[in-house]
Amino acid sequence: PSQVKDLQEHAGRFANMVCAFCERLDDAVLRSTLATFRARLEFGVRAEAVALTAIKYIKGFRARMLYRAGVKSPEEVLAAGEARIFEVLIAGCQGNPKKAAAEKKAAREIFRVSRASSLRRAVELCSSFGRHSDLLAGVLSRAAEATACRRAGRPLCV
């Protein structure tokens, strides 16, 4: 097993070096392809599940579990909700209460990070709407602030 892990790490480092080389050559297509391959090597997932590994707290095992359960993208993680994510992740715990507790915490954090990332993308998208962008960005920012206050148990300032 350690030889396989070593080989995986060496291949990942090599792919990373080739990505840097492609960047210097300004070859975006090859760099993008190799970046996906590098992520596949790093996390040990299929190309289709690489997008899930972009979310903090989702590494290879969790990405594979979510992908098999039909949650195939960061947007689908957000749409699935915290309870569904926990349901999927706990299936891999095999009745171990410590692992179940860790997966419950992970599901909460995965959902939180996914929602925050989605709000950031929405604010970036709103900035491309011209004169109404300030209004839209303000509404989304206020929604993010309200969510943070509610989670922290603080009253929302008006």
QUIVEN-V926271 format. One record per run of one state. SS is the DSSP state (A for helix, B for strand, O for the rest). FROM is the first residue (numbers start at 1). TO is the last residue. Records with the same first field share a line. If there is no record, write none. Layout:
# QUIVEN-V926271
SS = FROM-TO + FROM-TO
This chain:
# QUIVEN-V926271
O = 1-1 + 26-27 + 44-46 + 55-59 + 69-73 + 91-96 + 153-158
A = 2-25 + 28-43 + 47-54 + 60-68 + 74-90 + 97-152
